[in-house]
Amino acid sequence: MLSFLIKRLLTAMGMIIFVASFVFLALYLVPGDPAEVLLAADGGTPTQEAIEATRAKLGLDRPMLEQYVAYLGRIVSGDFGNSFADDEPVIDNIRQRLPRTLELIGAATVLAILIGLLLGTLSALWRGSLLDRVIGLWSSLAISIPVFVLGTLMVFVFALTLQLVPAGGFTPFSVSPGQHLVQLLMPALSIAVGFSSIIARMSRSTVLEMLQQDWVRTARSKGLTERRVVVRHVVRNALGPVLTLTGLHMGSLLGGTVLVEYVFNWPGLSGLLVHAVERRDYPEVQGIVLIIATLFILLNLVVDLLYLALDPRVQTR
């Protein structure tokens, strides 16, 4: 167990360093001068002297290797530098918006697992029935609809036509818990629907496989009720592949929040990333991308540990 954990932690650290290096090099290989873009943001034409002074202030006049070493040193200490646009610490901007994005992803993941696992299990238990065909049709439709299209349709139907929920916005939980959860529901559902269809398909095939195992027949022969057999033996063992699938799709969930936050006016980290890219704000882009990549890597580490808890045989494979 300990060796398995150490191996995973070392792998995660190596991947984080690789991502940090890749982000640094990718941004600095992009054509254009961020100092010139920053000075031209007000609509004027900056002079060469002003551009050089700004480059010196931002440290862009130093050799790339020196900038790279300084960059790695800063991120180790948790310092992502100051934003080019407002000269505010990047970590402060991230700290303000990151919880909102994590909340959105967390709610969407929970909804996707609950919906997908339930529908996949029902589809497997009633294999070949009308219910199975309906769930299969729903899965095909749900996975084919882009998240921004689904979000726009939900706004049109539930907010503008039926007027059941607000079209978007954000209210802090401390101000109004009910309003906050209502505003969270539609963006979380728009992300969860497509993902839940993938989980439903995985759950269906896994549950069907589990139902054919000898230990399931043994549990039934002992007189256990069908509900207990399904819940304690079948569904529990089907959770492993579902957790693995969830970890693999965390990256797409993080990416999907960009459009969802825009459609529902949810002030999360993805919207900040889009604005930083538009402004060529290198420190902010680097900080946000590195945080998102680190989250993805750590979430996969957590999934590995959960999978190990469900199936201890994993560490011997």
PyMOL commands that set and color helices and strands:
alter all, ss='L'
color gray80, all
select helices_A, chain A and resi 2-28+34-42+48-58+64-76+90-125+130-144+147-161+177-211+214-221+226-248+250-263+269-278+282-310+312-316
alter helices_A, ss='H'
color red, helices_A
deselect
rebuild
show_as cartoon
